[in-house]
Amino acid sequence: MTETAESTDPRPQLSSALDQAQRQVDAFSADDLSRPTPCADYNVGTLLAHVIAVLRKLTAVGQGEEASAVADPATDVTDGWVEAFRRSRTAFEQVWSADATLDRSCTLPWGTMSGRELLDAYTHEFTVHSWDLARVSGHVNDLDPVLAEAALDWFMTNEPADSRSDDGPFGPVVEVGATADVYTRLAGYVGRPVQV
């Protein structure tokens, strides 16, 4: 039987994406927080606070609470980013460990979907943000290309190039060379500035 989006458990791939994000979070010190990232809205500090907030939002939604009640970027973390990420991840994984959560209807400000669709979508957001952080840390070669292939496929299906605007979460597609690696292609597709 072929697995479909409705039957696939997204948690193993999300766990891999979170492992990758954790390695990127671990790479930064307090001296790096003001450095810019390819994600135009965030420097390193606010991007770290954002990925922590995303984990907290997913935890809230998994508990049947409102994601909008969670501050994004997280405003309570001014240092100790590594430990804050780990704590937030642990809380998230505890809430979503029950299989029943995957078929729960989840409502966010931008739509309603099943738990498995929600986790699948955020897997790819964490993959993109890992690239954002890796561009600053210099650890791009440590990124998992399998996660990028999955993310690129998801974004091409769910965020078509002709639906972009400068005001949305993903800017217009940035063209990259035909021989660009998969992370560069992913970054360009979601509108990040890339040099190839």
C-alpha angles and dihedrals in degrees: 000000000000116000117236132195087262094056104033119102105228095193099089092053091043089051089055090049090050091049088054093046090049091055089053093047089051091056096068134083130194089266090065100054097097095048115115122246132204087255097089097211095054142057117200094276096049092043090053088048089049096053089049089050091050090056089049092049091051089049091051093048091048088056092050093255130129117274089206090067090068116089111239117224093031108252099194098065113082096151136356092067094161094054093042090054092049093048092047091048092050092051091047093050092048092054095046097042093095112088091221090069090068093068096041115116109246124197122202130170090264101043153323122263143146121280091251092053090048094051091045091054094049092047087068094045089056089049092054093046090050087058090048090054094041091056087060098039094045093235098118092125089061093064121110111245092202090065090049093051090052092046094048091051091049095048093046089053099041105028105041117198094239093059096061130113135174088250098055130087090261121046126215115300114274111219116235132187121278091246095050117131119252096260091053089049091049092048092049092048093055090048102257118150107255133181114211 
